[in-house]
Amino acid sequence: MTTNGESKFSYLLIGLGLGAIGGLMAALLGRKETRELLRERSNKGLDYLNQQAGKLRESADMIVKKGKEIIGPHCDSVKTDTEAQKQSHQEERREHLGG
């Protein structure tokens, strides 16, 4: 890709031409047709995004399961340790507030 001014200007002209053609095509279609076309395309886009989100959820679930398998039973001990720390902290707060 060149960086001289002529190539940038030609890209600008191409972009303007494509934009003008797109604008004319949108103007030629009736309002109702345009809305229907946009609605159809947006529904297709939403369907695609929902499919991709489902795939992402599945792969995340698999990663979590594999992580739990790798960590093993240590995960439960960490959870109980943090719960014990929370409980002792709450007991200390009660003692300091009451005393």
Sequence and secondary structure as in RCSB ss.txt:
>XXXX:A:sequence
MTTNGESKFSYLLIGLGLGAIGGLMAALLGRKETRELLRERSNKGLDYLNQQAGKLRESADMIVKKGKEIIGPHC
DSVKTDTEAQKQSHQEERREHLGG
>XXXX:A:secstr
   SHHHHHHHHHHHHHHHHHHHHHHHHS HHHHHHHHHHHHHHHHHHHHHHHHHHHHHHHHHHHHHHHHHTTHH
HHHHHHHHHHHHHHHHHHHHHHH 
